[in-house]
Amino acid sequence: MNNSTFKNRLHIFENTLSASEKKIANYILNNVESVPFESISDLSTKIGTSPSTITRFCKKLDYRSYVEFQTLLKTESIKVTDYDTIAEKVIEYYQLTLQLSKSIFQKVAPEVLVNNIENSNKIVILGIGSSGLTATEFALRLNRMGINAIAITDSYTMFAQSVLLNSKDLIIAISNSGETPEIIKTCKEAKKNNVKIAAITKKFNSSLSETTDTIFYTSDNNILEDDKFYNDQLSFQFFIDVITYHLLKNKKYNENNKKVLQVWKDK
């Protein structure tokens, strides 16, 4: 059903819609360009219905959630746009990925992770493959603020660290699938020592979520349905940009960061 357009779904399920659901459908048809960027609460207010009714409407049309409905509706407009260059299409995908990421990860306030970082002795950021690049970038940013952080991207070092950390330390695990065996094993072992664990992933109800204290979700490229667009770290980069901004509101971290950047400029 993911390949079906919104109008096709309406045609298929039209006879099952209630009066209030038909009202939602009509509003969406008349505001196709703006609806993908409306929060469910704002949309319900404009239509004069409830968020729960909009959620039921989306599921009746065989969308998994309101977020998926928004994303696919936006993707439909992308597919029919006459692009002059591939670059313009990629920019559209960037915008959609970031908008979707914002709506997803704010289910848990980013301040939760900021607070954990500020109150931990040591931060260990885990990532394998491309997620390892994100982990490395995140650790470098924290280091520039004077925060004790390391990135670990190989399994042996992960396992070694898992038994050396304690309850005053924090693990941040980054995994696209939430099923990376090395990371899951490391988190399970660290949990025995009461290490605080936060995770960033794209998959809900993954194995990683069972080993963490706090989990943050970001958007998945697959929902764009274009196998030629490949940037599986963009939503993770967006997330650490947000966390970085929060941390740099701390005067001490901001001053440390400026000192380090100045050293590089003076080289």
C-alpha positions in Angstrom: 0.0 0.0 0.0 3.0 2.3 0.4 3.1 2.9 -3.3 -0.5 4.1 -3.3 -1.1 7.9 -3.5 -3.3 9.7 -1.0 -6.0 10.0 -3.6 -5.9 6.3 -4.5 -6.3 5.4 -0.8 -9.3 7.7 -0.5 -10.9 6.0 -3.5 -10.2 2.6 -2.0 -11.5 3.3 1.5 -14.0 6.1 0.8 -17.0 4.0 1.8 -15.5 3.2 5.2 -15.0 6.9 6.2 -17.2 8.6 8.8 -18.5 12.1 8.3 -15.7 13.6 10.4 -13.1 11.6 8.5 -14.5 12.8 5.2 -14.1 16.3 6.5 -10.4 15.6 7.2 -10.0 14.2 3.7 -11.5 17.3 2.1 -9.3 19.6 4.1 -6.2 17.7 3.1 -7.1 17.6 -0.6 -7.4 21.4 -0.4 -4.2 22.0 1.5 -1.9 19.3 0.1 1.2 21.5 0.2 0.9 22.7 3.8 -0.4 19.6 5.6 2.9 17.6 5.5 4.4 20.3 7.7 1.5 20.6 10.2 1.7 19.0 13.7 -1.2 16.8 14.4 -2.5 19.1 17.1 -2.3 22.2 14.8 -4.1 20.3 12.0 -6.9 19.1 14.3 -7.5 22.6 15.4 -7.7 23.9 11.9 -10.1 21.2 10.8 -12.2 21.3 14.0 -11.6 17.7 15.1 -9.4 15.8 17.5 -5.8 14.4 17.1 -7.2 10.9 17.9 -9.7 11.2 15.0 -6.9 12.2 12.6 -4.8 9.2 13.8 -7.7 6.8 13.2 -8.2 8.4 9.7 -4.6 7.8 8.8 -4.7 4.2 10.0 -8.0 3.6 8.1 -6.2 4.6 5.0 -3.5 2.1 5.8 -0.8 4.5 7.0 1.2 3.2 10.0 1.0 6.6 11.7 0.4 10.3 11.1 4.1 10.8 10.6 4.2 8.2 7.8 1.1 9.9 6.2 2.9 13.3 6.3 6.0 11.9 4.8 4.4 10.0 1.9 2.1 12.9 1.1 5.2 15.1 0.8 7.0 12.5 -1.2 4.1 12.5 -3.7 4.6 16.1 -4.5 8.4 15.5 -4.9 7.8 12.8 -7.4 5.7 15.0 -9.7 7.9 18.1 -9.5 9.8 19.0 -12.7 13.3 19.3 -11.3 16.0 21.1 -13.3 18.8 19.4 -11.4 19.4 16.4 -9.2 20.8 18.8 -6.6 17.3 20.4 -6.2 15.8 17.0 -5.6 18.5 16.1 -3.0 17.7 19.5 -1.2 14.0 18.5 -1.1 15.0 15.2 0.5 17.2 16.9 3.0 14.3 19.2 4.0 11.9 16.3 4.3 14.4 14.1 6.3 15.1 16.9 8.8 11.4 17.9 9.2 10.5 14.2 9.9 13.4 13.8 12.2 12.3 16.8 14.3 8.8 15.4 14.7 10.1 12.0 15.7 13.0 12.6 18.1 11.2 15.2 20.2 9.0 12.4 21.7 11.8 12.5 24.3 13.2 15.9 25.1 16.8 16.4 24.0 17.5 18.0 27.4 17.4 14.5 28.9 20.5 13.5 27.0 22.1 16.9 27.6 21.6 16.4 31.4 23.1 12.9 31.3 26.2 14.2 29.4 26.7 17.1 31.9 26.5 14.7 34.8 28.6 11.8 33.7 32.3 11.3 34.3 33.0 9.6 31.0 31.0 9.5 27.7 31.5 6.5 25.4 29.9 6.8 22.0 29.4 3.6 20.1 29.0 3.2 16.3 29.8 0.7 13.6 30.4 1.5 9.9 28.9 4.8 8.8 27.4 5.3 12.3 31.0 5.1 13.6 31.7 8.3 11.6 28.8 10.0 13.4 30.1 8.7 16.8 33.5 10.1 16.0 32.2 13.5 15.1 30.0 13.6 18.2 33.0 12.7 20.5 35.2 15.4 18.8 32.5 18.0 19.5 32.3 17.0 23.2 36.0 17.0 23.5 36.2 20.6 22.3 33.8 21.6 25.1 36.1 20.0 27.6 33.8 16.9 28.1 35.5 13.6 28.6 34.3 11.6 25.6 35.6 8.9 23.3 34.2 7.3 20.2 34.5 3.5 19.8 34.0 2.0 16.4 35.5 -1.5 16.7 33.9 -4.4 18.6 37.0 -5.5 20.6 37.4 -2.1 22.3 33.6 -1.9 22.8 33.6 -5.1 24.8 36.6 -4.1 26.8 35.1 -0.8 27.8 31.8 -2.4 28.7 33.3 -4.1 31.8 35.4 -1.0 32.8 32.6 1.6 33.0 30.5 2.3 36.0 27.3 4.0 37.2 28.9 7.4 36.8 29.6 6.9 33.1 27.3 7.2 30.0 27.1 5.1 26.8 25.6 6.7 23.7 24.8 4.0 21.2 24.2 4.9 17.6 22.7 2.3 15.3 20.5 2.7 12.1 18.8 -0.6 12.6 18.9 -0.9 16.4 20.1 -4.5 15.8 23.9 -4.1 15.6 25.1 -7.2 17.5 28.4 -5.7 18.8 26.6 -2.6 20.2 23.8 -4.6 21.8 26.3 -7.0 23.4 28.3 -4.0 24.8 25.2 -2.3 26.2 24.0 -5.5 27.9 27.4 -6.1 29.5 27.7 -2.4 30.6 24.2 -2.6 32.1 25.5 -5.1 34.7 27.6 -2.3 36.1 24.7 0.1 36.1 26.1 2.2 33.3 23.7 4.8 32.0 22.8 4.0 28.4 21.2 6.3 25.8 20.6 5.2 22.2 19.9 6.9 18.8 18.3 4.7 16.2 15.8 4.7 13.3 13.8 1.6 14.2 11.1 1.4 16.8 10.9 -1.6 19.2 14.4 -2.8 18.2 16.6 -5.0 20.3 18.7 -2.0 21.3 15.7 -0.4 22.9 15.5 -3.2 25.4 19.0 -2.4 26.7 18.8 1.3 27.1 17.5 3.8 29.7 16.7 6.5 27.1 16.1 6.1 23.4 15.8 8.7 20.7 14.4 8.0 17.2 15.3 9.7 13.9 13.9 9.4 10.5 14.7 6.5 8.1 15.6 7.2 4.4 13.5 4.2 3.3 10.3 6.1 3.7 11.4 8.4 0.8 11.1 5.4 -1.5 14.0 6.6 -3.7 17.0 4.1 -3.7 19.2 6.7 -5.4 19.2 9.0 -2.4 21.8 7.7 0.0 22.6 9.5 3.2 21.9 7.3 6.2 23.6 9.6 8.7 21.8 12.9 7.9 19.1 12.5 10.6 21.8 11.5 13.1 23.8 14.5 12.3 20.8 16.7 12.8 20.2 15.1 16.2 23.8 15.8 17.4 23.6 19.3 16.0 20.6 19.9 18.3 22.4 18.4 21.3 25.5 20.4 20.5 23.5 23.6 20.4 21.9 22.8 23.8 25.3 22.1 25.4 26.9 25.2 24.0 24.4 27.3 25.9 26.5 26.3 28.9 29.0 29.2 29.3 31.9 26.9 30.4 31.4 24.6 27.4 31.1 27.5 25.0 34.3 29.1 26.3 36.2 25.9 26.0 35.0 25.3 22.5 36.1 28.9 21.5 39.5 28.3 23.0 40.0 25.1 21.0 38.8 26.6 17.8 41.1 29.6 18.3 44.1 27.3 18.6 43.3 25.8 15.2 43.0 29.2 13.7 46.4 30.3 15.1 48.2 27.3 13.6 
